[in-house]
Amino acid sequence: MEWAVLALFALAASIFITLPRRGDTPISDPAGEAAELIAERDRLLLALRELDEDASAGRISPADRLDGRRALGPRLREVTEAIRAADADQVATR
């Protein structure tokens, strides 16, 4: 019987610890998010550069290069616009 009470107490304590409290809200780090966006932009630009180099070296066809650029372009545009928006928000809050 004592082990059952102990088990219930342990269960109640674990639930209490893991549940979020009312005042707990995740704090967003604008600088960290901007750094992640910049890193992603750099990766996308590197991928575009590699596509161009592979096409000029003859490792891929011009059609493959174009398909690769079309695949990367929209995401690069989204990331660039998000970086610009983050920069505009920083300027506005100063």
N, C-alpha and C positions, 0 to 999 in steps of 0.2 A: 504494500500500500504506500509506503514511503517513497518508493521509486516512481510511482505514478504521479504523486504530488510534485516531486522533483522534475519529472519530465514535463508536466504541465507548466511549471514555473519557467523552465528553460525555453519552452515553446513561446510562452507569453513574452519573455524577455527578448527573444530573437525577433518576434514580430514587431515589438515596440521599437527595437533598434533599427530595423530595416525600413519601416514605413517613413515616408517623408513627412516632415512637420509642416504646418500651415505656412509658416514664414520662410521656409526653405525655397529659394528660387535660384536656379543656376545663374551665375554672373557671367555675362558674355565679356570677352576680352576683345575689343575692337582692334587692338594692335596685333593680337595673335591671329585673328581672322584675316586681317590684311596681309600679314606675313604668309599665311597659307595660300591666299589668292595669288600673291606675287610669286611664290614658289611654283604654283600650278601654271601660271603664265609662262614662267621660265622653262618649265618642262615642255609645254606646248610649242613654244618658239624653237626649242632644241629639236623637237620632233619634226617641225617644218623644215628646219635647216638640214636635218638628216635626209629628209625626202628629196630636197633639192640636190644635195651632194650625191645621193644614190642615183638620181636621174642623170646628173651630169657625168657620172662615172659609168653609166650604162648598166648598172645593176638592176634597175627597174625601168619599166617602159614609161614614156610620158603620160600615158593613160593612167597607169598606177599612181604616178606622182599626183596627177590631177584628182584622182579619187581620194588619195590620202589627204590632200589639202582641203577638199570639200568636207571630209569627215572631221578634220580638226578645226576648221574655220569657225563654225558656229559656237563651239565651246570656248575658243579663244576670244571671240567677241563678247560672250557672256561674262567671262572672267575679267576682261578689260573694262567693261562697263561697271562691274561690281567694284573694281579697284577705284575707278573714277568717282563713283558714288561715295565710297568710303572716304576718299580724299576730300570730297566736297562737304561731307558731314564733319570731318575734322576741322576744316576751315570755318565752317559755320558755328561750331561750338567754341571757337577761340575768342 
